[in-house]
């Protein structure tokens, strides 16, 4: 499992890429990933293209990130979900809080 971040060339989009399992083992790394997000960032994307598994602690991490950044970030997206992960997000009603594609 691993976590990578990137920022768009214009500095307005911050992305977190989760590879492998998105679970309790990533709590510290995930928190550190968005800890110093620039005030210019208006969109945060969590890219789950390479995520094979997600548990309830991952849902909590996403909510904590949104709560912490909601003052400066206007759009939170979860992108490239595999069908089983998208189903978890929909059952948990995350489609009400995040833009999921």
N, C-alpha and C positions, 0 to 999 in steps of 0.2 A: 504494500500500500504506500502511496505517496501523494504529495500535495504540491502543486506548482501554482504560481500566481503570475499575472501579466497585467499591464496597463496599456490601453490604446495609445496611439501616437499623439492624439490630442489631449490625453489625460482625463477624459470624461468617463471612460469605462474601465472598470477593474474586474478582472476575471480570476476565479479560483477553479483550478482543475483538480478533480479528485480521481485518483487511479486506484483500483482494487476495492477494498472494503471501506465503506464510510461508516465507521462505528466509533465506540468509546475510545479506542486507541488513538484517534485523531483529534481529541478534544483540544489539547495544548497547541498542536500545529495549526489547527483550523483557527483558533482564537488569535494566534500570532499572525496568521496570514492577513487578516483584515484590521489588525490593531492600529496600523499607521496609515490608513487610507487617506489620501489627499482630500482637501476640502473642495477641489475641482471635480471630483468624481460625482456623477449624477446617476450612474447605473452600475449595479453590481451583478455579475453573472456567475453562477455556480454551474460549471460545466461537468456533467456527469457521464460524458461519453464513454469513459473507461471505468466507470464504477459498476462493479458486479453485484454489490450487496449494500443495503442500507438498513440500519436499525433505528429504534426509537431515540437513541442518543444523538444520532445524526439529525433527526427532526428537531430536537432541542437545540442543537448547535445552530441550525438555520434560523430558528426563532430568536435566539440570543443575538446573532449577528444582525438580524433585521432590527431588533429593539435598540441595539447600540448605535447603529448607523442611520436610523430613521430620521434624525435631525438634518443630516446633510445629503443623504441619498434618496432620490425620488422613485427609482425603479429597481426592483429586485427580480432577477430572472433565474430560473432553473432550466438549463437547456440540455438537449441531447440525452434525455432519459431513456433507458431501456424500458420495455413494456412493463416488466414487473415492478420497477422502481416508480414509474409513472402511476401505476395502480396504487402503490403505498401512499404516494403524495395526494392522490385524489381521494382515497378513503379517509385520509387525515385532514382533508379539506384545505390543503395547502394551496390549492388553485384559487382560493379566496384571498390569500396573502401574497402570493408570488405569481409572476407571469411564467407559466410552465409551457415549454415547447419540446 
